């Protein structure tokens, strides 16, 4: 079943859309998502699953291979939504985690006396405004227990709840929230305003992505050694000539990390012959 799904969703569309050289050139839409992130179609390479130990389904990204003489380099923002959340809330605990380069998930686990997996779910769920029922389902616990845990999380990071209310009130009174660039996310119904903080964070990340792509294009426009070819979630994938990787990585990291926020932005870098075989580059943690 896994192989059939992989073939139907990806391999057959790959064959249908390949050019004479066997390469694929999907469509990237700048207005394809509500958040503002680009989307991909014909075929949708963004939907290729990450490696998860799920047998054949992990093979999909191995089909994306660099041209001869080139390397795929992945530049992936680390916890960019949570860093932007720290920037907006200025919550002391969130600020400390990122200014001192601590493990936020482990820090949350210690504060709340829960395991790191629960802490990670809570941290990321906060960005999307997860409620007791949603967390109960994700963590497979009772809704009463989920409500108790969420309440404790908000007591640990109280500034997040204040930002959530401020965004919701602004969306209701003005009909929009503004990203750090000035772009507005509009809300036409009061019931949608509950998601205004999520819109602010996800929309803000989309603006970071757009700015980075524009900066990278300007930086490498005249270069024969660098080709940005795909964006997936918080990850930019780049073809780099094999002899130019060492010089390209620090320039690209600078482009991705130079933003006027209250906490530092961090980028993880991996490289490999195929998308499915990427490994951390020298100086990067696994």
Number of C-alpha atoms within 10 A of each C-alpha: 8 12 14 12 12 18 15 12 16 20 16 12 15 23 13 12 15 14 11 7 6 9 15 18 15 17 14 18 13 12 11 13 12 12 18 21 23 21 20 19 14 14 22 16 23 14 16 18 15 14 15 8 8 11 10 14 20 17 19 22 20 14 13 19 18 19 14 9 11 21 24 27 29 26 22 21 22 14 17 20 22 18 25 22 26 24 19 19 19 18 16 13 16 24 20 15 18 21 13 10 12 12 11 21 20 18 16 24 19 13 13 16 11 13 13 16 13 18 23 16 15 22 20 15 17 21 21 17 17 17 14 19 15 14 22 19 12 13 15 10 13 14 17 11 13 21 16 12 20 19 14 14 20 15 13 17 20 16 19 24 16 13 17 21 15 15 23 24 18 15 25 21 11 10 17 22 25 18 18 17 11 10 14 15 18 17 20 11 11 14 10 13 25 20 19 29 26 22 26 26 24 23 26 25 24 21 20 20 22 16 16 20 17 12 15 18 15 11 14 16 11 9 10 9 15 22 18 17 13 19 22 16 15 18 17 20 20 21 24 24 20 14 12 13 19 12 9 16 18 12 13 19 18 14 17 23 16 12 14 10 14 15 22 19 21 19 20 17 25 21 23 19 21 17 23 19 16 18 17 15 18 10 8 11 10 9
